[in-house]
Amino acid sequence: MDADKPGRYLGAGGTFRLDPPRLRTTGDPHEERHATWFELFFDLVFVAAVGQLGAGLARDPSAAVFGRFVGMFVVIVWAWILYALYANRFDTDDLIFRLGKSGAMFAIAAIAVDLHRVMAGRGGTAGFATGYVVLRVILIALYARARHHVHGQGRTLTNVYIAGYSLTTGLWLVSIFVPSPARFVIWGAAMLIDLAIPTRAWRTLAGHAVVTSHLTERFGTFFIIVLGESVVAAVAGVAAIELTAQSWIVAGACFVMTLCLWWIYFDLADTSVVARGALGLVYIYAHFLLLAGVTAFGEGTKLAIVAAAHSSLGPGVRWALAGGMAAFALSLAVIHIGAEWTSPRDPTFLGRIGLAVVCLVLAAVGGGVAPFAFVLVIAAAVLGQLLLEATTPRAGAASVVTIADV
């Protein structure tokens, strides 16, 4: 069927619609396109897997578990990103696309069920690899379908993705039959290749490589769901215990910080780097750190509330809470400096770096600080960053340069 012709409708109401994929990127940076309801449903299943990773971290916030948390987080969020990028370019929300993503949702749900074993180091990695292969085979099939219907730069783009992701999916398939720790080496090699593929693919498209409004909305909705899941996990984790006065202070301060995270991300973060061609990948890759930081911060909140009556916080709690906040600040600093108009002298950029440094120092040497004091210092720094960004001109770097030149 010709991609320029309207889709076929199978049944009443048009819900069983067959609409061939078409390249949906545009030369108009101001085009408005929004996520579909099915995309939001898709996000919820992935966030369930993210929640399992956070729960595993909260059960044992040791250095080894932190390492597993970071590694598995990147792998799972990358799978979500791969589907988000496909939808940005080729989604027509038809029957075949929905069925394909439904299969991917079932695969990630199956993966999530066994993540507690992976996080605890008690196996489950072969099952994880199997589920991940299924996720990727479905994605490759969707790209193959798109390739059949598109031409020109759209077909070139699909060729890059099909060849690259077929190679790395083959590595994931081989890893199922390889014992640990060699299995993890294969996973690492597959991920490194995967992360390099978009740097080549995005250059095949003239003009804007993505529909900016859709992509930023997709990441924004995923962020808000992850942030909300963190709040839910914190509430559920402390609901059965009797809170002391110190616990309420810690809980209140962490809630204020959660509000600040939302405020800074949605009202004050500059996302213009997305529209700068292949440089827009900075926005995508920075979200690994950002989303992992928010998840860790949520689990750190739960642990800090429980430990509020103690003389100090353990290293795992400190790194989850303060390290998570530092990851959030650093990732936004990277996204911000990618904007065309800014510079390293921008107050917003410098403030985010400063916030990250404060949090990292507290995480490293704050073992003797009382829990409520530890949390209040971080909350004051985060609130100060919000006020700094809210009072800095939108073109903060330009205003600094102008003042300095006078």
VEXKOL-260434 format. One line per field, with one value per residue (C-alpha): x, y, z. Coordinates in pm, whole numbers, plus 50000, padded with zeros to 5 digits. Layout:
! VEXKOL-260434
x c(X,...)
y c(Y,...)
z c(Z,...)
This chain:
! VEXKOL-260434
x c(50000,50130,50231,50071,49726,49499,49513,49263,49007,48921,48597,48370,48516,48844,49032,49179,49350,49636,49836,50181,50477,50605,50899,50758,51059,51018,51208,50975,51120,50789,50570,50352,50304,50199,50236,49950,49763,49922,50270,50185,50059,50386,50582,50406,50529,50888,50860,50752,51092,51264,51073,51207,51561,51501,51354,51661,51884,51685,51713,52092,52251,52601,52867,52807,52432,52486,52696,52424,52163,52349,52427,52076,51919,52107,52009,51638,51603,51791,51523,51259,51458,51487,51108,51059,51292,51115,50778,50918,51013,50759,50465,50121,49957,49800,49714,50052,50242,50020,50058,50435,50461,50224,50470,50750,50544,50494,50868,50969,50705,50856,51201,51077,50948,51299,51495,51509,51727,51956,51994,52072,52331,52134,52112,51833,52070,52003,51630,51697,51899,51623,51358,51588,51637,51259,51233,51493,51363,51024,51192,51391,51070,50905,51201,51184,50818,50901,51177,50926,50710,50954,51205,51501,51654,51389,51508,51871,51787,51613,51906,52146,51923,51838,52204,52333,52064,52071,52441,52396,52085,52301,52544,52261,52145,52494,52522,52233,52460,52775,52833,52903,53117,53183,52810,52844,53139,52922,52643,52886,53017,52662,52566,52872,52794,52426,52497,52719,52460,52238,52540,52560,52187,52094,52337,52141,51851,51857,51724,51578,51652,51350,51017,51129,50790,50713,51054,51071,50716,50805,51102,50901,50622,50870,51044,50721,50617,50958,50940,50588,50694,50972,50720,50492,50784,50887,50533,50483,50819,50745,50368,50402,50645,50587,50749,50946,50983,51317,51149,50888,51159,51343,51020,50918,51259,51267,50917,51032,51327,51093,50885,51204,51307,50973,50990,51344,51293,50964,50985,51355,51546,51646,51584,51688,51984,51735,51693,52068,52099,52318,52411,52056,52181,52330,51973,51896,52213,52206,51873,52042,52209,51906,51650,51886,51949,51579,51518,51809,51695,51348,51491,51732,51435,51268,51586,51661,51314,51354,51704,51617,51635,51990,52302,52402,52317,52502,52711,52452,52176,52397,52497,52141,52002,52280,52437,52100,52052,52405,52328,52013,52202,52495,52273,52076,52402,52515,52183,52195,52547,52439,52214,52341,52311,52475,52833,53020,52976,52598,52472,52228,52504,52743,52471,52393,52761,52786,52481,52631,52961,52786,52587,52889,53096,52815,52774,53147,53223,52885,52894,52909,52620,52282,52023,51790,52084,52220,51887,51822,52157,52078,51724,51857,52102,51829,51587,51863,51926,51557,51554,51875,51735,51400,51566,51829,51737,51652,51966,52171,52503,52442,52363,52682,52891,52727,52789,53149,53213,53080)
y c(50000,50344,50545,50855,50693,50681,50372,50088,50053,49703,49709,49966,50278,50248,50113,49824,50061,49975,50288,50238,50401,50725,50945,51200,51427,51781,52092,52299,52326,52466,52172,52053,51680,51505,51159,50915,50748,50418,50565,50674,50323,50188,50416,50280,49925,50044,50248,49929,49785,50103,50074,49722,49851,50120,49869,49649,49947,50034,49678,49688,50023,49875,49960,49635,49692,50054,49920,49675,49949,50184,49913,49768,50113,50216,49896,49923,50296,50250,50003,50267,50529,50301,50270,50642,50728,50486,50641,50990,50902,50641,50601,50599,50440,50168,49808,49656,49920,49865,49488,49521,49752,49528,49243,49471,49566,49199,49137,49423,49316,48966,49118,49330,49025,48881,49201,49149,48843,49030,49321,49082,48897,48571,48494,48585,48733,48468,48535,48908,48865,48652,48915,49185,48991,48975,49352,49418,49168,49341,49678,49550,49411,49752,49915,49650,49734,50105,50037,49868,50179,50472,50597,50834,50944,50751,50424,50517,50577,50241,50066,50203,50099,49753,49668,49810,49674,49332,49311,49405,49189,48901,48977,48973,48640,48490,48615,48389,48087,48240,48215,48515,48724,48692,48752,49101,49178,49095,49315,49602,49564,49551,49867,50061,49977,50057,50400,50485,50389,50702,50930,50788,50752,51109,51244,51074,51316,51666,51945,51841,51480,51453,51618,51824,51877,51506,51397,51645,51553,51183,51238,51477,51228,50953,51183,51277,50911,50815,51108,51009,50647,50767,50951,50647,50420,50657,50677,50300,50238,50443,50393,50109,50279,50540,50866,51074,51451,51409,51179,51443,51705,51479,51388,51752,51859,51575,51667,52025,51893,51677,51985,52169,51885,51910,52289,52308,52032,52155,52532,52616,52347,52457,52182,52371,52135,51877,52082,52103,51796,51513,51730,51663,51324,51512,51559,51188,51048,51296,51148,50824,51014,51232,50952,50728,51019,51081,50711,50690,51012,50863,50550,50762,50963,50647,50527,50870,50899,50558,50644,50997,50908,50770,50972,50973,50828,50529,50570,50396,50631,50937,50839,50751,51080,51331,51140,51115,51491,51550,51328,51531,51862,51745,51605,51929,52125,51917,51970,52342,52395,52232,52528,52751,53074,52975,52954,52812,53152,53119,53148,52860,52631,52733,52691,52337,52245,52402,52210,51884,51955,52032,51708,51497,51639,51573,51218,51153,51317,51372,51057,51252,51486,51425,51301,51600,51843,51650,51666,52031,52140,51967,52107,52460,52415,52282,52558,52814,52670,52700,53066,53133,52985,53157,53500,53449,53593,53332,53428,53426,53368,53652,53892,53794,53846,54182,54302,54183,54363,54696)
z c(50000,49913,50219,50071,50063,50368,50585,50579,50853,50968,51165,51325,51476,51289,51590,51385,51144,50911,50832,50677,50854,50706,50796,51036,51086,50964,50866,51085,51438,51565,51462,51749,51790,52108,52256,52208,52493,52396,52432,52786,52866,52728,52964,53272,53208,53171,53490,53667,53574,53692,54019,54068,54019,54279,54524,54481,54556,54868,55002,54993,54898,54883,54627,54436,54418,54311,54024,53921,53954,53718,53462,53450,53455,53140,52962,53048,52981,52653,52541,52619,52427,52122,52102,52170,51880,51647,51738,51683,51326,51209,51449,51284,51591,51379,51462,51372,51570,51875,51857,51827,52125,52321,52272,52392,52698,52787,52745,52976,53230,53228,53275,53567,53755,53780,53840,54216,54159,53922,54166,54453,54244,54261,53889,53650,53392,53125,53155,53139,52819,52667,52736,52602,52276,52234,52288,52022,51766,51779,51728,51429,51279,51313,51137,50863,50810,50795,50545,50314,50300,50306,50052,50031,50360,50551,50398,50460,50825,50861,50692,50955,51243,51106,51038,51366,51595,51426,51509,51874,51913,51793,52074,52329,52186,52217,52575,52680,52629,52781,53157,53378,53399,53023,52970,53116,52890,52589,52725,52766,52410,52273,52461,52345,51983,52034,52181,51883,51617,51652,51601,51249,51191,51282,51024,50746,50794,50649,50868,51201,51289,51522,51589,51888,52053,52052,52178,52466,52566,52564,52793,53007,53063,53143,53391,53568,53595,53738,53981,54084,54128,54357,54576,54584,54679,54959,55100,55079,55243,55555,55582,55834,56073,56341,56235,56483,56475,56295,56042,55963,55915,55673,55492,55458,55329,55075,54956,54899,54698,54489,54406,54310,54078,53900,53884,53747,53490,53344,53387,53374,53182,52830,52574,52260,52209,52076,51758,51690,51469,51597,51898,52015,52130,52428,52552,52513,52669,52958,53062,53165,53448,53517,53545,53744,53980,54036,54102,54347,54518,54572,54731,54936,55062,55192,55362,55512,55666,55828,55955,56069,56438,56403,56471,56104,55765,55625,55308,55090,55203,55158,54804,54705,54836,54769,54480,54310,54339,54205,53904,53833,53852,53639,53365,53339,53332,53032,52854,52930,52799,52473,52394,52116,52314,52644,52775,53077,53241,53257,53620,53568,53443,53722,53983,53869,53881,54228,54349,54222,54399,54730,54707,54615,54901,55149,55018,55056,55392,55557,55768,56094,56009,56172,55918,55950,55916,55617,55437,55528,55381,55051,55052,55105,54816,54583,54678,54624,54276,54192,54297,54103,53784,53827,53855,53582,53239,52977,52785,53105,52931,52688,52972,53155,52847,52781,53136,53128,52804,52926)
